Amino acid sequence: MHRNVRHGRIGWVRPARVVSDDDRGLLVWIAQDSPVAHEVTEAGLNMRAMPFAEWIASSYRLAQGRWNGPPLLKFLPTGAAHSVWWFRDAQGRFASWYVNLEEPGVRWDDGPVAGVDVVDQDLDVVVWPDRSWEWKDEGEFVERLAFGADYWVTDEKAVRAEGERVIALAEAGEFPFDGTWADFTPPAEWGVPDKLPLGWDRPPVR
């Protein structure tokens, strides 16, 4: 379970298959149409559907659904404050890298189900195949920073510094922006999970 945590609450959950797990980090695969869950207001609205001031004053619940994005390969480097996602186009070809800035993941293992919990720091970087790049969601990041203790990001400079560090890797074509895993194809027997397993909503470890 790859889970995002906000102030001790689950923000979203995505089930993933482990591709590899070694000294470099954890590499997982999320199939298209996988069962997922995400936090919404009691009215069923997600965080991006309203000003942040309204969101933090709301009450919440977890809504289950299906992953309607492309299949994703996600790499969580050991101890790093980011993950890197490989996006595909409609034909399944590599389209871009997505640098998700987040606090280093904390793992948990309950036996039948295991996972890693992160705190998504909202600001992201998109890196194109030619290694050009752009910040993503900067407007949301700046808006939320104005809310101090109500926001889960406490150090804007640290988040931006991590983004700039990873951008430098991308511009230089260094791992993981060197073509590694860009042609990854999951084994044919890896189907789409029918539902989230029992224990997916266990209390966050952060």
Salt bridges, closest charged atoms under 4 A:
ASP21 OD2 - ARG107 NH1 2.70
GLU39 OE1 - ARG6 NH1 3.13
GLU39 OE2 - ARG9 NE 2.59
ASP89 OD2 - ARG93 NE 2.88
GLU103 OE1 - ARG206 NH2 2.91
ASP110 OD2 - ARG202 NE 2.86
ASP117 OD1 - ARG3 NE 2.80
ASP122 OD2 - ARG144 NH1 3.21
ASP137 OD2 - ARG48 NH2 2.76
ASP137 OD2 - LYS136 NZ 3.12
GLU138 OE2 - ARG160 NH1 2.76
GLU140 OE2 - ARG48 NE 2.99
GLU140 OE1 - ARG144 NH2 3.47
GLU156 OE2 - ARG160 NE 3.00
GLU162 OE2 - HIS82 ND1 2.83
GLU162 OE2 - ARG165 NH2 3.05
